[in-house]
Amino acid sequence: MIVSHEKYMNLALSEAKKAGQMAEVPIGAILVSENGTILSATHNRTIDLADPTAHAEILALREAAHKINNYRLLNTTLYVTVEPCIMCMGAIVHARISRVVFGAGDPKWGAAGSLYNFAEDDRLNHRLEITRGVCEQDCRNLMQNFFRAKRI
C-alpha cells in the first residue's frame, strides 16, 4: 500500500485548526492503522479539559486504544503537526507506535530528534521510525500565526 503522508498530515492540520479556533495551541494528530484506517483524529485540548496531558498525541493514543480495546497500538503511524514533546514521545514508545510523521520541529520541547531523540535511544525497549518535515511550512505557519495573533 502506498501511503500519502501529505494526505494524513492535511487531516492533522485540519484538527490543529480546530484547536486554534478554541484558543488552544494548534496541534493536531491522526493515528492510522497499517491498512490506512484512521483510528483517531484529535487536537490539543489542555485548556478545554483543564488537563496538562491533553496534548493531541495523548488524546489520539487514548481514543485509538479504546477503539481497538488494546493499549498496544502496534503497526500504526501517528501524524502530528508539531514534533512530539517528551511526555508524548514517552507515551508513543509505551504504546509501541511504529512510526511518527511530523511537520514542524520543536527545538524547545521536541523529543523526536530536536531536543531529545527517544526514537533512537538504545536505553528504551522500543524503536520507531521518524519522518520529519511533512507539510512543514504549513504546520510552522499555523503555529507562528497563532502565537503572533496572541501577542497583538
Salt bridges, closest charged atoms under 4 A:
GLU15 OE2 - LYS18 NZ 2.98
GLU15 OE1 - HIS43 ND1 2.82
ASP48 OD2 - ARG45 NH2 2.53
ASP51 OD2 - ARG62 NH1 3.78
ASP121 OD2 - ARG123 NH2 2.65
ASP122 OD1 - ARG127 NE 3.59
GLU129 OE2 - ARG99 NE 3.17
GLU136 OE2 - ARG140 NH2 3.08
